């Protein structure tokens, strides 16, 4: 009998939700099971008419809302007030083409966004991957046959909201397979550097929407670190707000930096600042894996990369303010586990700088690294790939 194949349905808005589907596909490919991946498509490809217009508006709202300010406050209230189990006019409009496209669809479908669970709840073989540590009320949607969650604590949140225990599969943290493969050697080398006297290297990431408040904070830290002889690797979307803002600040200050483009095969060990530009999630993931062994700490919003702080022994500086419903809950988990420190306002910059550039403060970084190493399984994507192979290969 031929194996059933899986339809991966993306929203392709931002990086977070699409990232989790990317990881499953990569894990399947690494296991030689590319035949299970029947197709990859997104809501924009299958939507027509008013439904397509509605999705484009959602993407625009995400971009504006994640930028902070009045639009950000409206976006946060809208997200927190969402209940995908009680669809209204807008949700029905977004779902219309999706429901028609996959009506009587013979293959299993896997999604990573709750609105797609609600749209496809009548499909007989629907899989929902919830990869985030946090589980706000909006993320709990009924109708999936299987719900993948990263930790027992996340599963408990789903159970408290009414999802039956037998539908929940605890996978372990979902971290890029290319990073998991390097994790132990990178952690050992990181501890050696943290115990040494050489300048540390920080990795800097914005979220997919590149909110102005996050970008401003990232640029402020990068400039300060450069002036204290620290090492910086900044990952920025090519032509985006982070790249243009950082280059403008560095050029104005007369600060030297090295730009890495898509065609550059090797990345030198430059002193100071390396600006790595990318144009796709695939390119970003490749560059991240390529440079991961150099990371001593990282600076990013508390979205999908919070898994690194909790599972890879990589100390995190969480760039705020937390936007949306997931970020503040994710950060509260990291704070409890003592693997991250916040950078929400300019007054915290001095404390952050002491942490990453003052020798006496490295003990805190060493503790943060130890608190985030081997307390959780980091093979979540492998777990999911193995589960899918067992379920769908006869």
GIMONOR-V653660 format. One record per residue. N is the residue number from 1. RES is the residue in one letter. SS is DSSP state (a for helix, b for strand, c for the rest). OMEGA is omega in degrees with one decimal (NA if undefined). Layout:
# GIMONOR-V653660
n = {N,N}
res = {RES,RES}
ss = {SS,SS}
omega = {OMEGA,OMEGA}
This chain:
# GIMONOR-V653660
n = {1,2,3,4,5,6,7,8,9,10,11,12,13,14,15,16,17,18,19,20,21,22,23,24,25,26,27,28,29,30,31,32,33,34,35,36,37,38,39,40,41,42,43,44,45,46,47,48,49,50,51,52,53,54,55,56,57,58,59,60,61,62,63,64,65,66,67,68,69,70,71,72,73,74,75,76,77,78,79,80,81,82,83,84,85,86,87,88,89,90,91,92,93,94,95,96,97,98,99,100,101,102,103,104,105,106,107,108,109,110,111,112,113,114,115,116,117,118,119,120,121,122,123,124,125,126,127,128,129,130,131,132,133,134,135,136,137,138,139,140,141,142,143,144,145,146,147,148,149,150,151,152,153,154,155,156,157,158,159,160,161,162,163,164,165,166,167,168,169,170,171,172,173,174,175,176,177,178,179,180,181,182,183,184,185,186,187,188,189,190,191,192,193,194,195,196,197,198,199,200,201,202,203,204,205,206,207,208,209,210,211,212,213,214,215,216,217,218,219,220,221,222,223,224,225,226,227,228,229,230,231,232,233,234,235,236,237,238,239,240,241,242,243,244,245,246,247,248,249,250,251,252,253,254,255,256,257,258,259,260,261,262,263,264,265,266,267,268,269,270,271,272,273,274,275,276,277,278,279,280,281,282,283,284,285,286,287,288,289,290,291,292,293,294,295,296,297,298,299,300,301,302,303,304,305,306,307,308,309,310,311,312,313,314,315,316,317,318,319,320,321,322,323,324,325,326,327,328,329,330,331,332,333,334,335,336,337,338,339,340,341,342,343,344,345,346,347,348,349,350,351,352,353,354,355,356,357,358,359,360,361,362,363,364,365,366,367,368,369,370,371,372,373,374,375,376,377,378,379,380,381,382,383,384,385,386,387,388,389,390,391,392,393,394}
res = {X,X,X,X,X,X,X,X,X,X,X,X,X,X,X,X,X,X,X,X,X,X,X,X,X,X,X,X,X,X,X,X,X,X,X,X,X,X,X,X,X,X,X,X,X,X,X,X,X,X,X,X,X,X,X,X,X,X,X,X,X,X,X,X,X,X,X,X,X,X,X,X,X,X,X,X,X,X,X,X,X,X,X,X,X,X,X,X,X,X,X,X,X,X,X,X,X,X,X,X,X,X,X,X,X,X,X,X,X,X,X,X,X,X,X,X,X,X,X,X,X,X,X,X,X,X,X,X,X,X,X,X,X,X,X,X,X,X,X,X,X,X,X,X,X,X,X,X,X,X,X,X,X,X,X,X,X,X,X,X,X,X,X,X,X,X,X,X,X,X,X,X,X,X,X,X,X,X,X,X,X,X,X,X,X,X,X,X,X,X,X,X,X,X,X,X,X,X,X,X,X,X,X,X,X,X,X,X,X,X,X,X,X,X,X,X,X,X,X,X,X,X,X,X,X,X,X,X,X,X,X,X,X,X,X,X,X,X,X,X,X,X,X,X,X,X,X,X,X,X,X,X,X,X,X,X,X,X,X,X,X,X,X,X,X,X,X,X,X,X,X,X,X,X,X,X,X,X,X,X,X,X,X,X,X,X,X,X,X,X,X,X,X,X,X,X,X,X,X,X,X,X,X,X,X,X,X,X,X,X,X,X,X,X,X,X,X,X,X,X,X,X,X,X,X,X,X,X,X,X,X,X,X,X,X,X,X,X,X,X,X,X,X,X,X,X,X,X,X,X,X,X,X,X,X,X,X,X,X,X,X,X,X,X,X,X,X,X,X,X,X,X,X,X,X,X,X,X,X,X,X,X,X,X,X,X,X,X,X,X,X,X,X,X}
ss = {c,c,c,c,c,b,b,b,b,b,c,c,c,c,c,a,a,a,a,a,a,a,a,a,a,a,a,a,a,a,c,c,c,a,a,a,b,b,b,b,b,b,a,a,a,a,c,c,a,a,a,a,a,a,a,a,a,a,a,a,a,a,a,a,a,c,c,c,a,a,a,a,a,a,a,a,a,a,a,a,c,c,c,c,c,c,c,c,a,a,a,a,a,a,a,a,a,a,a,a,a,c,c,c,c,c,c,b,b,b,b,c,c,a,a,a,a,a,a,c,c,c,c,c,c,b,b,b,b,b,c,c,c,c,c,c,a,a,a,c,c,c,c,c,c,b,b,b,b,c,c,a,a,a,a,a,a,a,a,a,c,c,c,c,a,a,a,b,b,b,c,c,c,b,c,c,a,a,a,a,c,c,a,a,a,a,a,a,a,a,a,a,a,a,c,c,c,c,c,c,b,b,b,b,b,c,c,c,c,c,c,a,a,a,a,a,a,a,a,a,a,a,a,a,a,a,a,c,c,c,b,b,b,b,b,b,b,c,c,c,a,a,a,a,a,a,a,a,a,a,a,a,c,c,c,c,b,b,b,b,c,c,c,c,c,c,c,c,c,c,c,c,b,b,b,b,b,b,c,c,a,a,a,a,a,a,a,a,a,a,a,a,a,a,c,c,b,b,b,b,c,c,c,c,c,a,a,a,a,a,a,b,c,c,b,b,b,b,b,c,c,c,c,c,c,a,a,a,a,a,a,a,a,a,a,a,a,c,c,b,b,b,b,c,c,a,a,a,a,a,a,a,a,a,a,a,a,c,a,a,a,a,a,a,a,a,a,a,a,a,a,c,b,c,c,c,c,c,b,a,a,a,a,a,a,a,a,a,a,a,a,a,c,c}
omega = {178.6,177.5,170.3,-178.8,-169.0,172.9,174.9,-177.7,-176.2,163.4,-177.4,171.0,-174.8,179.9,-168.4,-177.6,177.6,-179.9,-176.1,175.0,176.5,-176.5,177.9,-179.8,179.2,179.6,176.9,179.6,179.0,177.5,-179.9,-176.3,179.6,179.9,177.1,-178.3,-176.1,-173.5,171.0,176.6,178.5,-174.3,-179.6,-180.0,-175.1,-176.3,-178.7,172.5,-178.4,177.6,178.0,177.9,-178.9,178.7,177.1,176.9,177.4,179.0,178.7,179.0,177.4,-178.3,-179.5,-175.8,-179.4,179.8,178.6,179.8,-178.2,178.1,179.5,179.2,176.5,-179.6,179.3,179.4,179.6,-179.2,-178.3,-178.5,-177.0,170.8,-175.3,176.8,178.5,-173.3,174.3,-175.1,-175.7,-179.4,177.5,178.7,178.0,-174.6,-168.2,-177.3,179.6,179.5,-179.5,-176.9,-172.5,174.0,-177.6,-179.0,-171.3,-172.8,172.7,179.1,176.1,-178.0,-179.8,179.5,-175.8,-179.2,178.9,172.2,179.6,-178.1,-172.2,-173.1,179.3,177.5,-172.4,-177.7,-175.9,-179.1,-178.9,174.3,174.6,-173.9,-176.5,173.8,-178.3,177.4,175.5,-174.9,-177.2,-176.2,-176.5,-178.2,-178.5,176.2,178.5,177.2,177.4,175.1,175.7,176.5,-171.6,-174.7,176.6,177.5,177.6,178.5,-179.6,177.2,177.1,179.2,-179.5,178.2,171.6,178.3,-178.6,-177.1,-174.9,176.4,-172.6,176.9,178.9,-169.5,-162.3,-177.3,-180.0,-178.1,-177.1,180.0,-179.7,176.2,179.0,-178.8,-177.8,-163.7,-173.6,178.5,-179.9,179.8,179.2,179.5,179.5,178.8,177.1,-179.5,179.0,178.1,-178.1,-175.8,-177.7,175.9,-179.2,179.1,176.3,174.9,-172.6,-178.8,167.3,171.5,-176.9,-178.0,-179.6,178.1,-176.8,-177.2,176.5,-178.4,179.2,-180.0,179.1,-178.8,-179.6,179.6,-178.2,-179.7,179.9,-179.1,177.7,-176.5,175.4,174.6,174.0,-179.1,-176.2,166.2,-177.6,179.5,-174.0,176.2,-175.0,-179.0,-177.6,-175.2,-178.5,-179.7,-175.4,-179.9,-179.6,-179.6,178.8,-179.9,-178.3,178.6,179.2,-179.1,-178.8,-176.2,-177.8,177.1,-179.7,178.0,176.7,-179.7,-174.9,-174.3,-179.3,-177.3,-177.6,178.4,-174.7,175.2,-178.9,168.7,178.1,-169.3,169.5,178.5,-178.9,-179.9,-179.0,-179.6,-179.1,176.4,-178.8,179.5,177.8,-179.9,179.2,-178.9,179.1,179.1,-179.3,-173.8,-175.5,-179.7,-179.4,-172.1,172.0,174.7,176.3,-178.3,-176.7,170.3,-174.9,176.1,-172.1,-178.1,175.1,175.6,178.7,-177.4,-175.8,-173.5,-174.7,-177.5,-177.8,-177.6,-174.6,165.8,-173.7,-179.8,-179.4,5.3,177.8,-175.6,-178.5,-176.4,-177.6,-170.2,-179.3,178.6,174.8,-177.4,179.8,176.4,179.7,177.8,179.1,-179.0,178.0,177.3,-177.0,172.3,-175.5,166.9,-175.7,-178.5,-175.5,-179.5,-179.9,-176.2,-178.7,180.0,177.7,-179.5,176.6,-178.1,-172.2,-175.8,-179.5,-174.1,-175.5,-179.4,-175.5,176.8,178.0,177.5,178.6,178.2,178.5,179.3,-179.2,179.9,-178.3,-177.0,172.8,171.9,177.1,169.5,179.5,-175.7,-175.9,180.0,176.5,177.9,-178.2,179.7,178.4,179.6,-178.9,177.8,-178.7,-176.0,-169.3,172.8,-176.6,NA}
